[in-house]
């Protein structure tokens, strides 16, 4: 015969176990990567490095502050991309390290080589502008061939809805993803907040999302406030490469840099 006290404790244990089994399982967090690009021309771009968490930084090649900020980001264990200028439909001036439709394969590779030599720990590239060049099969094939050779990834900034970059990257065996949300096309707190909520919604629906933003003071201030809200939305901020299916040799490169 079980004493009354023992029955009481058994009842408590049974009730607690029942409650635990009835509790819903914690859903796996969605994942977001935020890429801050256009870094390199302004001294104030350094403030982007103050953002919390696994922010990814994309650096314009051969710019006054680009290499210094890339080194600082890398030293802080942040992933770094090269933000390669590519020819736009509007003919806008591109700056150093640019790729254009007038270049041949050797010139494309030489330009990319010079940019990578400046920031050799870059894990890949994304396009700065490029609404014209990313629509052209041949320059994109040359670009992806270079990335494949150097075990680099590609992020399509999607400055053109007709971009062929992702399709050609997949064909060449280059790890590739595309940008989902631009956070700061308008530099108002209300707009950036609206875009950030769209980013959260996309991540929850699709399990991951990639945002691109820029080192504007307004953007930095908004992200300092918004990034901490990800956790309460069951969203994890991750380095860009975490959202890629990386070949073994690329994983080895990332681990060794």
HELIX and SHEET records of a PDB file:
HELIX    1   1 UNK A    4  UNK A   22  1                                  19    
HELIX    2   2 UNK A   43  UNK A   50  5                                   8    
HELIX    3   3 UNK A   66  UNK A   75  1                                  10    
HELIX    4   4 UNK A  105  UNK A  118  1                                  14    
HELIX    5   5 UNK A  133  UNK A  135  5                                   3    
HELIX    6   6 UNK A  137  UNK A  149  1                                  13    
HELIX    7   7 UNK A  165  UNK A  172  1                                   8    
HELIX    8   8 UNK A  189  UNK A  206  1                                  18    
HELIX    9   9 UNK A  217  UNK A  226  1                                  10    
HELIX   10  10 UNK A  227  UNK A  229  5                                   3    
HELIX   11  11 UNK A  231  UNK A  233  5                                   3    
HELIX   12  12 UNK A  240  UNK A  243  5                                   4    
HELIX   13  13 UNK A  248  UNK A  256  1                                   9    
SHEET    1   A 8 UNK A 176  UNK A 178  0                                        
SHEET    2   A 8 UNK A 153  UNK A 156  1                                        
SHEET    3   A 8 UNK A 124  UNK A 129  1                                        
SHEET    4   A 8 UNK A  80  UNK A  86  1                                        
SHEET    5   A 8 UNK A  56  UNK A  59  1                                        
SHEET    6   A 8 UNK A  30  UNK A  39  1                                        
SHEET    7   A 8 UNK A 208  UNK A 214  1                                        
SHEET    8   A 8 UNK A 181  UNK A 182  1                                        
SHEET    1   B 7 UNK A 176  UNK A 178  0                                        
SHEET    2   B 7 UNK A 153  UNK A 156  1                                        
SHEET    3   B 7 UNK A 124  UNK A 129  1                                        
SHEET    4   B 7 UNK A  80  UNK A  86  1                                        
SHEET    5   B 7 UNK A  56  UNK A  59  1                                        
SHEET    6   B 7 UNK A  30  UNK A  39  1                                        
SHEET    7   B 7 UNK A 235  UNK A 237  1                                        
END                                                                             
